[in-house]
Amino acid sequence: ANDPSVTEIDFSANGMKTDARSIERTFLAMLGNTQVKLLNISQFRFIDHHLIADDVITKLSSLLQSSVTLQELYLDNCTIGNDTALRIASSIRHNHGLRRLSLKDNQITDQIVITTLVDSIQIDGCGTVTEIDLFGNPIASDRNLKQLKTHLTINKCPVEFKKILNEIEIQSTKGEPATEMNLSGANCAAGHCDDTVEVLSVFVPARDCFHSLTAIDLSDNSIGDAGAALLADLLPQTGITALNLHNNAIGNPGVTSFRMMLELCTTIREININQNQWTIANVVDEIQLLLSCNQHPSSLKSYIVSWLRGDTNCSISIVGGEGETANDDTVTLLLPNLITDTTIHSINISNNEITSKSVLSMVPTIQNMNNLTSLDLSSNCICDEGGCPLIQILDLPNASKQCNSLISLNLENNRLTDSFATSVVKFLKTNTSIKEVKVKGNPDISNRKLIEIQLLLLANSKLLTMKEMFVQLLVNDPSLTKVDLSGKAAYGLLDDDDMLPGILELLKTNSCVTELNLSRNSISNWNAVSRYIRSTSFLKVFNMSDTPMPDISSVQTLFSSIRFSTSLEQVVLSGCRLSDDLLPSLLPVLANSTLQVLDVTENCFTDSSILMLSEYLRSNRVSIKQFLLLPSKGDIDTDSVRQLQDSSGIDLIY
């Protein structure tokens, strides 16, 4: 009779018959009914492949396919198995009014039932179902039901939203993956709430067709704080870089969700949260700062996050590499934080693309960083325009704004020139606190300037007492005539293999130094010494005693340089472990026209050395005045020595 007063039929209520015939007659009566909204036949025993039960399910299927008004169907505790469940799931595909389907406490075990339910409630099926209850079934685990829950949530959203999702899927199947999703209120003709965002939070990461998305426009909706929190969880799981949430009723909790998410998420570059209901402007400023950091090396982000948390930072390291490179904009982001962070001891921004512009902007900040001890700007694009002002703030007289704590500065592999290096040398002549200034790898800095810098730094770190002598050496001071680099006076100075060649290069152009003492060292590069002796015309006294020879060839080269020196007057090579087999190379030294004294005592010569000397003197003219030769083995015929001494005119000391 299609009675308007009958809107619910509940066979589970007390006193209602639940036999198959009563239920079948009810289904037949409802085929044309437009009033009944709820049907409950819970506890009726549906047994798969049972003849009576099959008749009931057949008529129920017909009812579901034809009814447009039934909104709720309850089939709880009906011993429904997989086959019956599949028939019900297939039937609701053609129903366009059902909202709720309850299949609690049954015997459904097959995943295909859930797959069929998903297919039936999708956009082109029964898109009205928003709730399916499978609690109490063996299949009802969160993992199995995840996809079903997603589509149920989709059905709560506006039709326009579902159409957009469908269009993206179709576009993907054509090989044209979408990069943008426009869900703005204006585009969908209806506002979205947090249900829409809940769909996105599950749907976007799970479906391949949405992995290409880089931008989502949700402007002019009403997702509120709940939707914002869901989006904050979603973004790190996607490749989305831009999100428009303009005018979405987002308050302080929602903004805070984004702020917390951005501490870890490095992919998103833009979030528009203008025209919302938040009042915490400082948090919004922090969001914009963190978004800006996402366009720079992740190490900058790590420092900024730490700084925002109020953590104590002893160092900052923003080293380029692995596809991340800092630039001048990176430094611009960093500087405001450095100004307020007084705990920083070390800054490393090496291997990037920062220019002199960045260094100039950093100078005022560095001036006020009283705890900064190390600054590494190596492998960048810095020229003299930025390097020289940096040295100038280090070279200020004792003033209130002086960065006097810095002990290490690294500017290797930049674009600096000798002009900058000259500023460094000038600074190092008076500064005793800085221990390291690295400038190698700058092609326009000469080797001489590198040596000058290295020499002064070495004095600062090891031999402060020799600093005055080094400064005199650099300026060619006439009062400096003797350079004492003996192991006793300059302990450890020549341990660096590059140090001795550098000092000797400086001495080549020094016309004041006439005496060089290299005794009691462990020098491996005798060839550098040989080159210096051959090139200088100023050196008169050379002492290399107690310095063991490295190899015969190097010693022979040294002897040759002494032989042809035009200025040497005294040479001391005592205690150098020289032996008889070197005498053929040593004796020609005696013919040097300027050499007056040669001391080779305390070596490994034997008594046969006197005989070799005698034979040499009989056939060669010599100019030397005094030859100190003390054999270490055998007896010496003193009469023969006196006779040799008288005949040669040489003062032989033995």
C-alpha positions as CSV (number, residue, x, y, z in Angstrom):
1,A,0.0,0.0,0.0
2,N,3.1,2.2,0.1
3,D,2.0,3.5,3.5
4,P,3.9,6.7,4.3
5,S,3.8,5.8,8.0
6,V,5.9,2.7,7.5
7,T,9.5,3.9,7.0
8,E,11.3,1.1,8.9
9,I,11.0,-2.7,8.8
10,D,13.0,-4.5,11.6
11,F,12.8,-8.3,11.7
12,S,15.2,-8.4,14.6
13,A,12.8,-6.6,16.9
14,N,11.0,-8.7,19.5
15,G,8.0,-10.5,18.2
16,M,8.9,-10.3,14.5
17,K,9.0,-13.5,12.5
18,T,12.3,-14.1,10.7
19,D,11.3,-17.2,8.7
20,A,12.2,-17.2,5.0
21,R,8.6,-17.0,3.7
22,S,7.9,-13.8,5.8
23,I,11.0,-12.2,4.6
24,E,10.4,-13.1,0.9
25,R,6.9,-11.7,1.0
26,T,8.2,-8.5,2.6
27,F,10.8,-8.2,-0.2
28,L,8.1,-8.6,-2.9
29,A,5.9,-6.0,-1.2
30,M,8.8,-3.5,-1.1
31,L,9.6,-3.7,-4.9
32,G,7.5,-0.7,-5.6
33,N,7.7,0.9,-2.2
34,T,9.0,4.5,-1.9
35,Q,8.6,5.0,1.8
36,V,10.7,2.4,3.6
37,K,14.2,3.8,4.5
38,L,15.5,1.1,6.8
39,L,15.4,-2.7,6.6
40,N,16.8,-4.9,9.3
41,I,16.9,-8.7,8.9
42,S,19.7,-9.4,11.3
43,Q,20.0,-12.9,12.8
44,F,18.3,-14.6,9.8
45,R,20.4,-17.6,8.9
46,F,21.8,-17.2,5.3
47,I,23.6,-20.5,4.5
48,D,25.6,-20.5,1.3
49,H,23.9,-22.7,-1.4
50,H,21.0,-23.5,0.8
51,L,17.8,-23.6,-1.4
52,I,15.6,-21.4,0.9
53,A,18.4,-19.0,1.7
54,D,19.2,-18.7,-2.1
55,D,15.6,-17.7,-2.8
56,V,15.8,-15.0,-0.1
57,I,19.1,-13.6,-1.3
58,T,17.8,-13.6,-4.9
59,K,14.8,-11.5,-4.0
60,L,17.0,-9.2,-1.8
61,S,19.3,-8.6,-4.8
62,S,16.3,-7.7,-6.9
63,L,15.1,-5.3,-4.2
64,L,18.6,-3.6,-3.9
65,Q,18.8,-3.2,-7.7
66,S,15.4,-1.6,-8.0
67,S,14.9,0.4,-4.7
68,V,15.8,4.1,-4.8
69,T,14.6,5.0,-1.3
70,L,16.2,2.3,0.9
71,Q,19.0,4.0,2.8
72,E,20.0,1.5,5.5
73,L,20.3,-2.3,5.3
74,Y,21.3,-4.5,8.4
75,L,22.4,-8.1,7.9
76,D,24.2,-8.7,11.1
77,N,24.8,-12.2,12.5
78,C,23.2,-13.9,9.6
79,T,25.9,-16.6,9.0
80,I,26.7,-14.9,5.7
81,G,29.6,-16.5,3.9
82,N,31.7,-15.4,1.0
83,D,29.3,-16.4,-1.8
84,T,26.3,-14.6,-0.2
85,A,28.4,-11.6,0.6
86,L,29.6,-11.4,-3.1
87,R,26.0,-11.4,-4.3
88,I,25.0,-8.6,-2.0
89,A,28.2,-6.6,-2.9
90,S,27.4,-6.9,-6.6
91,S,23.7,-6.0,-6.1
92,I,24.4,-2.6,-4.4
93,R,26.4,-1.5,-7.5
94,H,23.0,-0.5,-9.1
95,N,21.5,1.1,-6.1
96,H,21.7,4.9,-5.9
97,G,20.1,5.5,-2.5
98,L,21.7,3.2,0.0
99,R,23.8,5.0,2.7
100,R,24.6,2.3,5.2
101,L,25.2,-1.5,4.9
102,S,25.9,-3.5,8.0
103,L,27.3,-7.0,7.8
104,K,28.7,-7.4,11.3
105,D,29.4,-10.8,13.0
106,N,29.2,-12.9,9.8
107,Q,31.7,-15.4,8.2
108,I,33.3,-13.4,5.4
109,T,36.9,-14.5,4.8
110,D,37.7,-13.7,1.2
111,Q,39.5,-10.5,0.1
112,I,37.5,-10.6,-3.1
113,V,34.4,-9.5,-1.2
114,I,36.0,-6.3,-0.2
115,T,37.3,-5.8,-3.7
116,T,33.8,-6.2,-5.1
117,L,32.4,-3.8,-2.5
118,V,35.0,-1.2,-3.5
119,D,34.1,-1.6,-7.2
120,S,30.4,-1.3,-6.4
121,I,30.6,2.0,-4.4
122,Q,33.0,3.8,-6.7
123,I,32.1,6.9,-8.7
124,D,30.3,5.1,-11.5
125,G,28.5,2.7,-9.1
126,C,26.7,3.2,-5.8
127,G,28.4,6.4,-4.9
128,T,26.0,7.1,-2.1
129,V,27.2,4.5,0.4
130,T,29.2,6.2,3.2
131,E,29.3,3.3,5.7
132,I,29.9,-0.4,5.5
133,D,30.3,-2.3,8.7
134,L,32.2,-5.6,8.6
135,F,33.1,-5.8,12.3
136,G,33.2,-9.3,13.6
137,N,34.2,-10.9,10.3
138,P,37.6,-12.8,9.9
139,I,38.4,-10.4,7.0
140,A,37.8,-7.3,9.0
141,S,41.4,-6.1,9.7
142,D,42.5,-2.5,9.3
143,R,44.9,-3.5,6.5
144,N,42.2,-5.3,4.5
145,L,39.7,-2.5,5.0
146,K,41.9,0.5,4.2
147,Q,41.0,0.9,0.5
148,L,37.3,0.3,1.3
149,K,37.4,3.0,4.0
150,T,39.0,5.4,1.6
151,H,36.2,5.0,-1.0
152,L,33.5,5.3,1.7
153,T,35.1,8.6,2.7
154,I,35.1,9.7,-0.9
155,N,31.4,9.2,-1.0
156,K,31.0,11.7,1.8
157,C,32.6,14.4,-0.4
158,P,30.9,16.6,-3.1
159,V,30.2,15.0,-6.4
160,E,32.5,17.5,-8.1
161,F,35.4,16.3,-6.0
162,K,34.8,12.7,-7.1
163,K,34.7,13.7,-10.7
164,I,38.0,15.4,-10.4
165,L,39.6,12.3,-8.9
166,N,38.1,10.3,-11.7
167,E,39.4,12.6,-14.4
168,I,43.0,12.4,-13.0
169,E,42.8,8.6,-13.1
170,I,41.6,8.6,-16.7
171,Q,44.3,11.1,-17.6
172,S,47.0,8.9,-16.1
173,T,45.8,5.9,-18.1
174,K,46.3,7.9,-21.3
175,G,50.0,8.5,-20.3
176,E,49.4,12.1,-19.3
177,P,49.9,12.2,-15.6
178,A,48.5,15.2,-13.8
179,T,50.8,17.6,-12.0
180,E,48.1,19.9,-10.5
181,M,44.8,19.3,-8.7
182,N,42.3,22.2,-8.5
183,L,39.9,21.6,-5.7
184,S,39.2,25.3,-5.0
185,G,35.7,26.2,-3.9
186,A,35.1,28.2,-7.1
187,N,36.2,25.3,-9.3
188,C,34.1,22.7,-7.5
189,A,31.1,24.9,-6.9
190,A,31.0,23.6,-3.3
191,G,33.2,24.0,-0.3
192,H,35.3,21.0,0.9
193,C,35.6,20.1,4.6
194,D,38.0,17.8,6.4
195,D,36.3,14.7,4.9
196,T,37.7,15.8,1.5
197,V,41.2,16.1,3.1
198,E,40.8,12.7,4.8
199,V,40.3,11.2,1.3
200,L,43.4,13.0,0.0
201,S,45.5,11.8,2.9
202,V,44.8,8.2,2.0
203,F,44.1,8.3,-1.7
204,V,47.0,10.4,-3.0
205,P,49.9,8.3,-1.5
206,A,48.2,5.0,-2.4
207,R,47.3,5.5,-6.1
208,D,50.1,5.7,-8.7
209,C,48.1,8.2,-10.8
210,F,48.5,10.8,-8.1
211,H,52.3,10.4,-7.6
212,S,52.9,13.0,-10.3
213,L,51.1,15.7,-8.4
214,T,53.2,18.7,-7.4
215,A,50.4,21.3,-6.6
216,I,47.0,21.2,-5.0
217,D,44.7,24.1,-4.8
218,L,42.2,23.9,-1.9
219,S,41.5,27.6,-1.7
220,D,38.1,29.0,-0.6
221,N,37.0,25.9,1.2
222,S,36.5,25.2,4.9
223,I,38.9,22.4,5.8
224,G,39.5,23.9,9.2
225,D,42.1,22.8,11.7
226,A,41.2,19.1,11.3
227,G,41.8,19.2,7.6
228,A,45.0,21.2,8.1
229,A,46.3,18.5,10.4
230,L,45.5,15.8,7.9
231,L,47.3,17.7,5.2
232,A,50.3,18.1,7.4
233,D,50.5,14.3,7.7
234,L,50.0,13.9,4.0
235,L,52.6,16.2,2.5
236,P,55.8,14.4,3.6
237,Q,54.5,11.2,1.8
238,T,54.1,12.9,-1.6
239,G,56.0,15.0,-4.2
240,I,53.7,18.0,-3.6
241,T,55.7,21.2,-3.6
242,A,52.9,23.8,-3.6
243,L,49.6,24.0,-1.5
244,N,47.0,26.7,-1.7
245,L,44.9,27.0,1.5
246,H,43.7,30.5,1.1
247,N,40.5,31.2,3.0
248,N,39.9,27.9,4.7
249,A,38.9,28.7,8.3
250,I,42.3,27.5,9.6
251,G,43.1,28.6,13.1
252,N,46.2,28.4,15.3
253,P,46.1,24.6,15.8
254,G,46.1,24.1,12.0
255,V,49.0,26.5,11.5
256,T,50.9,24.8,14.2
257,S,50.5,21.5,12.5
258,F,52.2,22.9,9.4
259,R,54.9,24.5,11.5
260,M,55.8,21.1,13.1
261,M,55.6,19.2,9.8
262,L,58.0,21.6,8.1
263,E,60.7,20.8,10.6
264,L,61.1,17.5,8.8
265,C,59.6,17.9,5.4
266,T,62.1,19.3,2.9
267,T,60.1,18.9,-0.4
268,I,57.4,21.5,-0.1
269,R,58.2,25.0,-1.2
270,E,55.0,27.0,-0.9
271,I,52.0,27.0,1.4
272,N,49.4,29.8,1.1
273,I,47.6,30.2,4.4
274,N,46.4,33.8,3.9
275,Q,42.9,34.9,4.8
276,N,42.5,32.3,7.5
277,Q,41.6,32.5,11.2
278,W,45.1,32.2,12.8
279,T,46.4,34.9,15.1
280,I,50.0,33.6,15.9
281,A,51.9,35.7,13.4
282,N,55.3,34.5,14.7
283,V,54.5,30.9,13.9
284,V,53.4,31.9,10.4
285,D,56.8,33.8,10.0
286,E,58.6,30.6,11.0
287,I,56.6,28.6,8.4
288,Q,57.8,31.0,5.7
289,L,61.4,30.7,7.0
290,L,61.3,26.9,6.9
291,L,59.7,27.0,3.4
292,S,62.5,29.2,2.2
293,C,65.0,26.8,3.7
294,N,63.6,24.0,1.6
295,Q,65.1,25.7,-1.5
296,H,68.6,25.5,0.0
297,P,70.9,22.7,1.4
298,S,69.3,20.6,4.0
299,S,72.1,21.4,6.4
300,L,70.8,25.0,6.5
301,K,67.3,23.6,7.4
302,S,68.9,21.6,10.2
303,Y,70.5,24.6,11.8
304,I,67.4,26.8,11.4
305,V,65.2,24.1,13.1
306,S,67.7,23.8,15.9
307,W,67.8,27.6,16.3
308,L,64.0,27.8,16.4
309,R,63.9,25.2,19.1
310,G,66.4,27.2,21.1
311,D,69.0,24.5,21.1
312,T,72.7,25.4,21.7
313,N,74.7,25.3,18.5
314,C,78.5,25.1,18.6
315,S,78.8,24.9,14.9
316,I,77.1,25.5,11.5
317,S,78.0,23.3,8.6
318,I,76.4,24.0,5.2
319,V,78.8,22.1,2.9
320,G,77.7,21.7,-0.7
321,G,77.5,18.4,-2.4
322,E,75.1,15.6,-3.4
323,G,73.0,18.0,-5.5
324,E,72.8,20.6,-2.8
325,T,74.5,24.0,-3.2
326,A,74.2,27.1,-1.1
327,N,74.2,30.5,-2.7
328,D,74.0,34.2,-1.6
329,D,70.3,33.8,-0.8
330,T,71.2,31.0,1.6
331,V,73.5,33.4,3.5
332,T,70.8,36.0,3.5
333,L,68.5,33.5,5.3
334,L,71.3,32.5,7.7
335,L,72.5,35.9,8.9
336,P,69.5,37.1,11.0
337,N,69.9,33.9,13.1
338,L,73.7,34.3,13.5
339,I,73.2,37.8,14.9
340,T,71.2,36.4,17.8
341,D,73.1,33.2,18.2
342,T,76.1,33.8,20.5
343,T,77.0,30.2,21.0
344,I,78.5,29.6,17.5
345,H,82.2,28.7,17.5
346,S,82.5,27.4,13.9
347,I,80.9,28.2,10.5
348,N,81.5,26.0,7.5
349,I,79.9,27.1,4.2
350,S,82.4,25.4,1.9
351,N,82.0,23.9,-1.6
352,N,79.1,26.2,-2.6
353,E,78.4,29.1,-4.9
354,I,78.5,32.1,-2.5
355,T,80.2,35.2,-3.8
356,S,81.8,38.4,-2.4
357,K,78.3,39.7,-1.9
358,S,77.7,37.1,0.8
359,V,81.0,37.8,2.5
360,L,80.3,41.6,2.6
361,S,76.9,41.0,4.2
362,M,78.6,38.6,6.7
363,V,81.3,41.0,7.8
364,P,79.2,43.1,10.3
365,T,77.8,40.0,11.8
366,I,81.2,38.3,12.2
367,Q,82.6,41.4,13.8
368,N,80.2,40.9,16.7
369,M,80.6,37.1,17.0
370,N,83.0,37.1,19.9
371,N,83.1,33.3,20.3
372,L,83.7,32.5,16.6
373,T,87.0,30.5,16.3
374,S,86.7,28.9,12.8
375,L,85.3,30.2,9.5
376,D,85.5,28.0,6.4
377,L,84.5,29.6,3.1
378,S,86.6,27.4,0.8
379,S,85.6,26.3,-2.7
380,N,83.3,29.2,-3.5
381,C,83.3,32.2,-5.8
382,I,84.8,34.8,-3.5
383,C,87.1,37.5,-4.9
384,D,89.2,40.3,-3.3
385,E,86.1,42.5,-3.0
386,G,84.9,40.1,-0.3
387,G,88.1,38.7,1.0
388,C,89.9,42.0,1.8
389,P,87.1,43.4,4.1
390,L,87.1,40.1,5.9
391,I,90.8,40.5,6.7
392,Q,90.3,44.1,7.6
393,I,87.9,43.3,10.5
394,L,90.5,40.9,11.8
395,D,93.2,43.5,11.5
396,L,91.3,46.2,13.4
397,P,93.2,47.7,16.4
398,N,91.9,46.7,19.8
399,A,88.4,48.2,19.4
400,S,85.0,47.2,20.7
401,K,84.0,45.7,17.4
402,Q,86.9,43.3,16.7
403,C,86.6,39.6,15.9
404,N,89.6,38.7,17.9
405,S,88.5,35.1,18.7
406,L,89.1,33.7,15.2
407,I,92.0,31.3,15.0
408,S,91.2,29.5,11.7
409,L,90.2,31.0,8.3
410,N,89.8,28.9,5.2
411,L,89.5,30.6,1.8
412,E,91.1,28.0,-0.4
413,N,89.9,27.5,-4.0
414,N,88.2,30.8,-4.5
415,R,89.1,33.7,-6.9
416,L,91.5,35.7,-4.7
417,T,94.6,37.4,-5.9
418,D,98.0,38.6,-4.6
419,S,96.3,41.8,-3.4
420,F,94.3,39.8,-0.9
421,A,97.3,37.8,0.0
422,T,99.3,41.0,0.7
423,S,96.5,42.0,3.2
424,V,96.9,38.7,4.9
425,V,100.6,39.0,5.2
426,K,100.3,42.5,6.6
427,F,97.8,41.3,9.1
428,L,99.9,38.3,10.2
429,K,103.0,40.4,10.8
430,T,101.3,41.8,14.0
431,N,98.7,39.2,14.8
432,T,99.8,36.3,17.1
433,S,96.5,34.6,17.8
434,I,95.3,33.3,14.5
435,K,96.9,29.9,13.7
436,E,95.5,29.1,10.3
437,V,94.8,31.0,7.1
438,K,94.3,28.7,4.1
439,V,94.5,30.3,0.7
440,K,95.9,27.6,-1.6
441,G,94.0,26.8,-4.8
442,N,93.5,30.5,-5.7
443,P,95.2,30.6,-9.1
444,D,96.1,34.3,-8.9
445,I,98.0,34.1,-5.6
446,S,101.7,33.6,-6.2
447,N,103.7,30.9,-4.6
448,R,105.8,33.5,-2.8
449,K,102.8,34.9,-1.1
450,L,101.7,31.4,-0.1
451,I,105.1,30.9,1.5
452,E,105.1,34.2,3.3
453,I,101.7,33.4,4.8
454,Q,102.7,29.9,5.7
455,L,105.9,31.1,7.4
456,L,104.1,33.6,9.6
457,L,101.4,31.2,10.5
458,L,103.9,28.6,11.5
459,A,105.6,31.1,13.8
460,N,102.2,31.8,15.4
461,S,101.4,28.2,16.0
462,K,104.9,26.8,17.0
463,L,107.6,29.4,17.1
464,L,106.3,32.7,18.3
465,T,109.8,33.6,19.5
466,M,111.0,33.6,15.9
467,K,108.1,35.8,14.6
468,E,110.3,38.9,14.6
469,M,113.0,37.2,12.5
470,F,110.4,36.0,10.0
471,V,109.0,39.5,9.6
472,Q,112.5,40.9,9.1
473,L,113.1,38.2,6.4
474,L,110.0,39.2,4.5
475,V,110.8,42.9,4.4
476,N,114.5,42.3,3.6
477,D,115.6,44.0,6.9
478,P,119.3,44.9,6.7
479,S,119.8,44.1,10.4
480,L,118.9,40.4,9.7
481,T,122.2,38.8,8.5
482,K,121.8,35.4,10.1
483,V,118.9,32.9,9.8
484,D,119.0,30.2,12.5
485,L,116.7,27.4,11.6
486,S,118.6,24.7,13.5
487,G,116.7,22.0,15.2
488,K,117.6,23.6,18.6
489,A,116.3,27.1,17.7
490,A,113.4,26.2,15.4
491,Y,112.2,22.9,16.8
492,G,109.7,21.3,14.5
493,L,109.7,24.1,11.9
494,L,111.1,22.0,9.1
495,D,108.9,18.9,9.8
496,D,106.6,20.2,7.0
497,D,108.2,19.1,3.8
498,D,106.9,22.2,2.0
499,M,108.4,24.6,4.6
500,L,112.1,24.5,3.8
501,P,111.7,25.0,0.0
502,G,109.4,28.0,0.8
503,I,111.9,29.6,3.2
504,L,114.7,29.0,0.7
505,E,112.6,30.7,-2.0
506,L,112.4,33.8,0.2
507,L,116.1,33.7,0.9
508,K,117.0,33.7,-2.8
509,T,115.8,37.4,-3.1
510,N,117.2,38.5,0.3
511,S,120.5,40.3,-0.1
512,C,121.0,40.8,3.6
513,V,121.2,37.3,5.0
514,T,124.7,35.9,4.8
515,E,124.5,33.1,7.2
516,L,122.1,30.1,7.3
517,N,122.0,27.4,10.0
518,L,120.1,24.2,9.2
519,S,121.9,22.0,11.6
520,R,120.3,19.3,13.8
521,N,117.3,18.8,11.5
522,S,115.9,15.8,9.6
523,I,115.8,17.2,6.1
524,S,114.8,14.9,3.3
525,N,114.8,17.6,0.5
526,W,118.5,18.2,0.1
527,N,117.9,19.1,-3.5
528,A,116.0,22.3,-2.4
529,V,119.1,23.2,-0.4
530,S,121.4,22.6,-3.4
531,R,119.2,24.8,-5.6
532,Y,119.4,27.6,-3.1
533,I,123.2,27.5,-2.7
534,R,123.6,27.4,-6.5
535,S,121.4,30.4,-7.0
536,T,122.3,32.8,-4.2
537,S,125.2,35.2,-4.4
538,F,124.9,36.5,-0.8
539,L,125.3,33.5,1.4
540,K,128.7,33.2,3.1
541,V,128.3,30.8,6.0
542,F,126.3,27.6,5.6
543,N,125.9,25.1,8.5
544,M,124.1,21.7,8.0
545,S,125.9,19.8,10.7
546,D,124.2,16.8,12.4
547,T,121.7,16.5,9.6
548,P,121.8,12.9,8.2
549,M,122.1,12.6,4.4
550,P,119.0,10.9,2.7
551,D,120.9,9.3,-0.2
552,I,124.2,9.5,-2.0
553,S,122.8,11.3,-5.1
554,S,121.3,14.2,-3.1
555,V,124.6,14.7,-1.2
556,Q,126.6,14.6,-4.5
557,T,124.3,17.3,-5.9
558,L,124.8,19.4,-2.7
559,F,128.6,19.1,-3.1
560,S,128.4,20.2,-6.7
561,S,126.4,23.3,-5.7
562,I,129.0,24.2,-3.1
563,R,131.8,23.6,-5.6
564,F,130.3,26.3,-7.9
565,S,129.1,28.8,-5.3
566,T,130.3,32.3,-5.9
567,S,129.8,33.5,-2.3
568,L,130.3,30.7,0.2
569,E,133.3,31.1,2.6
570,Q,132.5,28.6,5.3
571,V,130.6,25.3,5.1
572,V,130.0,22.9,8.0
573,L,128.9,19.4,7.2
574,S,130.0,17.6,10.4
575,G,128.0,14.7,11.7
576,C,126.2,14.1,8.4
577,R,127.2,10.4,8.2
578,L,129.4,11.0,5.2
579,S,131.7,8.1,4.2
580,D,134.8,7.4,2.1
581,D,132.8,6.6,-1.0
582,L,131.7,10.3,-1.1
583,L,135.2,11.7,-1.1
584,P,135.5,11.7,-4.9
585,S,132.5,14.1,-5.0
586,L,133.6,16.1,-1.9
587,L,137.2,16.8,-2.8
588,P,136.5,19.0,-5.8
589,V,134.8,21.4,-3.4
590,L,138.3,22.3,-2.2
591,A,138.9,24.1,-5.5
592,N,136.1,26.7,-4.8
593,S,137.7,30.1,-5.1
594,T,135.7,31.7,-2.3
595,L,135.6,28.8,0.1
596,Q,138.0,29.2,3.1
597,V,136.7,26.7,5.6
598,L,135.2,23.2,5.1
599,D,134.3,21.2,8.2
600,V,133.4,17.5,7.6
601,T,134.5,16.2,11.0
602,E,132.5,13.5,13.0
603,N,131.5,11.7,9.9
604,C,132.2,8.1,8.8
605,F,135.6,8.6,7.1
606,T,138.5,6.1,7.7
607,D,142.3,6.6,7.7
608,S,142.3,6.0,4.0
609,S,140.7,9.4,3.5
610,I,144.1,11.0,4.2
611,L,145.6,9.0,1.3
612,M,142.8,9.9,-1.0
613,L,143.2,13.6,-0.1
614,S,147.0,13.4,-0.6
615,E,146.6,12.0,-4.1
616,Y,144.0,14.6,-5.0
617,L,146.2,17.5,-3.8
618,R,149.2,16.3,-5.8
619,S,147.3,16.7,-9.1
620,N,144.9,19.6,-8.3
621,R,145.2,23.2,-7.2
622,V,142.9,24.3,-4.4
623,S,142.0,27.6,-2.8
624,I,140.7,26.5,0.6
625,K,142.5,27.7,3.7
626,Q,141.2,25.2,6.3
627,F,140.0,21.7,5.9
628,L,138.6,19.9,9.0
629,L,138.7,16.2,8.4
630,L,138.7,13.7,11.3
631,P,138.7,10.1,10.4
632,S,136.7,7.9,12.7
633,K,138.7,4.7,12.2
634,G,142.4,3.6,12.0
635,D,145.7,5.3,13.0
636,I,146.9,8.5,11.4
637,D,150.5,9.0,10.3
638,T,150.9,12.5,11.7
639,D,154.2,13.0,9.9
640,S,152.5,12.3,6.6
641,V,149.8,14.8,7.5
642,R,152.3,17.5,8.4
643,Q,154.2,16.9,5.2
644,L,150.9,17.1,3.2
645,Q,149.9,20.3,5.0
646,D,153.3,21.9,4.3
647,S,153.2,21.0,0.7
648,S,149.6,22.1,0.1
649,G,149.5,25.2,2.2
650,I,146.1,24.0,3.7
651,D,145.5,24.0,7.4
652,L,144.4,20.4,7.9
653,I,142.7,19.8,11.3
654,Y,142.3,16.2,12.2
